[in-house]
Amino acid sequence: MLRTSAAARNKEPILEVLKKHIRDGDKILEIASGCGEHIHHFAQSIPNATFQPSEADARLLHSIVGYIDNHQLPNVRVPLFIDVAKKFDQWALPEDYGPKNLNVVLNINMIHICSQSAIEGLFEAADILLNDQNGLLITYGPYSDNGVISPQSNIDFDEGLRSQNPEWGLKDVQYLVKLAQEVNLHLAEKVCMPKNNAILIFSR
């Protein structure tokens, strides 16, 4: 099982926000689950919801399986291979995780280190999968807002990411709001988080 210092640091603050929005019986699909540390923590603390992890990296998929097997988590499904940059019809989802059948699509620390097509794929999939009554797309990470990045540490982080890949870097909240509007979602809440991150909650 893999571990990251970022997940260890932010998993509890993220959980406190999720507890306010996830209800008993909810079905959650996490896109880009990383090593599995987050979903393991969330599933233990929210035992009456079902979590479906996914990843596009084989090494990370193995780590997620390790968390599930070692901790015997009955409310976590076997992780799926999902490349969010691919069209939705190429995803292999279980039948009960089909269109309009999910309560939450969760995405943590991906948007600033992925392709444009992956970001668009995330929002398009959320539109297809979330139910029309109370479906939520919840994202976490660092963002710019109205073109402003702050503090200096986030400016430096953004510059470092863009030097590695021109598609990477902090995305603007207003840009994500526009993407959400195109798929029948709106920004319901922005929650400021430690270490200059934020949770964005997009709702029907």
C-alpha positions as CSV (number, residue, x, y, z in Angstrom):
1,M,0.0,0.0,0.0
2,L,1.3,3.4,-0.9
3,R,1.0,6.5,1.2
4,T,1.4,10.2,0.5
5,S,2.1,13.1,2.9
6,A,-0.6,15.2,1.2
7,A,-3.3,12.6,1.7
8,A,-2.3,12.1,5.4
9,R,-2.5,15.8,5.9
10,N,-5.8,16.6,4.1
11,K,-7.9,13.5,4.5
12,E,-9.5,14.6,7.8
13,P,-10.4,18.1,6.7
14,I,-11.9,16.8,3.5
15,L,-13.8,14.1,5.4
16,E,-15.4,16.8,7.6
17,V,-16.8,18.5,4.6
18,L,-18.0,15.2,3.0
19,K,-19.9,14.2,6.1
20,K,-22.1,17.3,5.6
21,H,-23.1,16.2,2.1
22,I,-23.0,12.4,2.0
23,R,-26.0,10.5,3.4
24,D,-26.8,7.0,4.3
25,G,-27.3,4.9,1.2
26,D,-25.4,7.3,-1.1
27,K,-23.3,5.9,-4.0
28,I,-20.0,7.7,-4.6
29,L,-17.7,7.4,-7.6
30,E,-14.2,8.7,-7.0
31,I,-12.3,9.6,-10.1
32,A,-8.5,9.4,-9.8
33,S,-8.4,7.8,-6.4
34,G,-4.7,7.9,-6.1
35,C,-3.1,5.4,-3.8
36,G,-6.4,4.7,-2.0
37,E,-5.6,6.4,1.3
38,H,-8.4,8.9,1.0
39,I,-11.2,6.4,0.1
40,H,-10.1,4.1,2.9
41,H,-10.4,6.9,5.4
42,F,-13.7,8.2,4.1
43,A,-15.3,4.7,3.9
44,Q,-14.3,3.8,7.5
45,S,-15.9,7.1,8.7
46,I,-19.0,6.9,6.5
47,P,-19.9,3.2,6.7
48,N,-23.5,3.5,5.3
49,A,-22.4,4.9,1.9
50,T,-20.9,2.9,-0.9
51,F,-17.6,4.0,-2.5
52,Q,-16.4,3.1,-5.9
53,P,-12.7,4.0,-6.5
54,S,-11.1,4.3,-9.9
55,E,-7.7,5.0,-11.4
56,A,-5.8,5.0,-14.7
57,D,-2.5,4.0,-13.2
58,A,-1.9,0.2,-12.6
59,R,0.5,0.8,-9.7
60,L,-2.1,2.9,-7.9
61,L,-4.9,0.4,-8.6
62,H,-2.8,-2.3,-6.8
63,S,-2.4,0.1,-3.9
64,I,-6.1,0.6,-3.6
65,V,-6.7,-3.1,-3.6
66,G,-4.2,-3.4,-0.8
67,Y,-6.2,-0.9,1.3
68,I,-9.4,-2.8,0.7
69,D,-8.0,-6.2,1.4
70,N,-6.0,-5.2,4.5
71,H,-8.8,-3.3,6.1
72,Q,-11.8,-5.4,5.1
73,L,-13.9,-2.5,3.9
74,P,-17.3,-3.8,3.0
75,N,-18.5,-0.5,1.5
76,V,-15.7,-0.1,-0.9
77,R,-16.0,-1.7,-4.4
78,V,-13.1,-3.2,-6.3
79,P,-11.4,-0.3,-8.0
80,L,-12.0,0.3,-11.7
81,F,-9.6,1.3,-14.5
82,I,-11.0,4.6,-15.7
83,D,-9.2,7.1,-17.8
84,V,-11.4,10.2,-17.4
85,A,-9.9,11.7,-20.6
86,K,-11.6,8.9,-22.6
87,K,-15.2,9.1,-23.7
88,F,-17.8,7.8,-21.2
89,D,-18.9,5.0,-23.4
90,Q,-15.4,3.5,-23.0
91,W,-15.8,3.2,-19.2
92,A,-16.7,-0.1,-17.7
93,L,-19.0,0.7,-14.8
94,P,-21.1,-1.7,-12.8
95,E,-24.8,-1.7,-13.7
96,D,-25.9,0.0,-10.5
97,Y,-23.4,2.8,-11.1
98,G,-25.0,3.7,-14.4
99,P,-26.4,7.0,-15.8
100,K,-28.4,9.2,-13.4
101,N,-27.8,6.6,-10.6
102,L,-25.1,8.3,-8.5
103,N,-25.3,10.8,-5.6
104,V,-21.7,12.0,-5.6
105,V,-18.8,12.1,-8.1
106,L,-15.6,12.9,-6.1
107,N,-12.3,14.2,-7.5
108,I,-9.3,15.1,-5.3
109,N,-6.1,16.7,-6.4
110,M,-6.4,15.9,-10.1
111,I,-7.6,19.1,-11.9
112,H,-4.2,20.9,-11.6
113,I,-2.2,17.9,-12.9
114,C,-4.2,16.5,-15.8
115,S,-5.0,17.3,-19.4
116,Q,-7.8,19.6,-20.6
117,S,-9.6,16.5,-22.0
118,A,-9.6,14.9,-18.5
119,I,-11.1,18.0,-16.9
120,E,-13.8,18.1,-19.6
121,G,-14.4,14.4,-19.2
122,L,-14.9,14.7,-15.5
123,F,-17.7,17.3,-15.9
124,E,-19.3,15.4,-18.8
125,A,-19.3,12.2,-16.8
126,A,-20.8,13.9,-13.8
127,D,-23.7,15.1,-15.9
128,I,-24.3,11.6,-17.2
129,L,-24.0,9.8,-13.9
130,L,-25.4,12.1,-11.2
131,N,-29.1,11.9,-10.4
132,D,-31.2,14.9,-11.3
133,Q,-32.5,15.6,-7.8
134,N,-29.5,16.0,-5.6
135,G,-26.4,14.9,-7.4
136,L,-23.1,16.5,-6.5
137,L,-19.7,16.9,-8.1
138,I,-17.2,17.5,-5.4
139,T,-13.6,18.6,-6.3
140,Y,-10.7,19.4,-4.1
141,G,-7.4,21.1,-4.8
142,P,-5.7,24.5,-5.4
143,Y,-7.4,26.9,-7.7
144,S,-7.1,30.5,-9.0
145,D,-10.1,32.7,-8.7
146,N,-11.0,35.4,-11.2
147,G,-7.4,35.1,-12.5
148,V,-5.8,35.6,-9.1
149,I,-3.5,33.0,-7.5
150,S,-2.6,33.5,-3.9
151,P,-0.5,33.2,-1.8
152,Q,3.0,33.2,-3.3
153,S,3.5,29.5,-2.6
154,N,0.6,28.7,-4.9
155,I,2.0,31.1,-7.6
156,D,5.3,29.2,-7.4
157,F,3.5,25.8,-7.4
158,D,1.5,26.9,-10.5
159,E,4.7,28.0,-12.3
160,G,6.4,24.7,-11.4
161,L,3.6,22.7,-12.8
162,R,3.3,24.6,-16.1
163,S,7.1,24.2,-16.6
164,Q,6.6,20.4,-16.5
165,N,3.5,20.3,-18.7
166,P,1.7,23.3,-20.3
167,E,-1.7,21.7,-19.7
168,W,-1.0,21.5,-16.0
169,G,-1.4,24.4,-13.5
170,L,-4.0,25.9,-11.2
171,K,-7.4,26.2,-13.0
172,D,-9.6,29.1,-12.4
173,V,-12.8,28.7,-10.4
174,Q,-14.7,30.7,-13.0
175,Y,-13.6,28.4,-15.8
176,L,-14.8,25.4,-13.9
177,V,-18.1,27.2,-13.2
178,K,-18.5,27.7,-16.9
179,L,-17.8,24.0,-17.6
180,A,-20.4,23.1,-14.9
181,Q,-23.0,25.3,-16.4
182,E,-22.6,23.5,-19.8
183,V,-23.5,20.2,-18.1
184,N,-26.4,21.3,-16.0
185,L,-24.5,21.9,-12.8
186,H,-23.8,25.1,-10.8
187,L,-21.3,26.0,-8.1
188,A,-23.3,25.6,-4.9
189,E,-20.5,26.1,-2.4
190,K,-16.8,26.9,-2.2
191,V,-15.2,25.8,1.0
192,C,-11.7,27.2,1.9
193,M,-9.4,24.5,3.2
194,P,-6.0,24.3,4.9
195,K,-2.8,24.9,2.9
196,N,-4.5,27.3,0.4
197,N,-6.7,24.6,-1.1
198,A,-10.5,24.6,-1.6
199,I,-13.4,22.2,-2.1
200,L,-15.8,23.1,-4.9
201,I,-19.3,21.6,-4.6
202,F,-21.2,21.6,-7.9
203,S,-24.9,20.8,-7.7
204,R,-27.9,20.2,-10.0
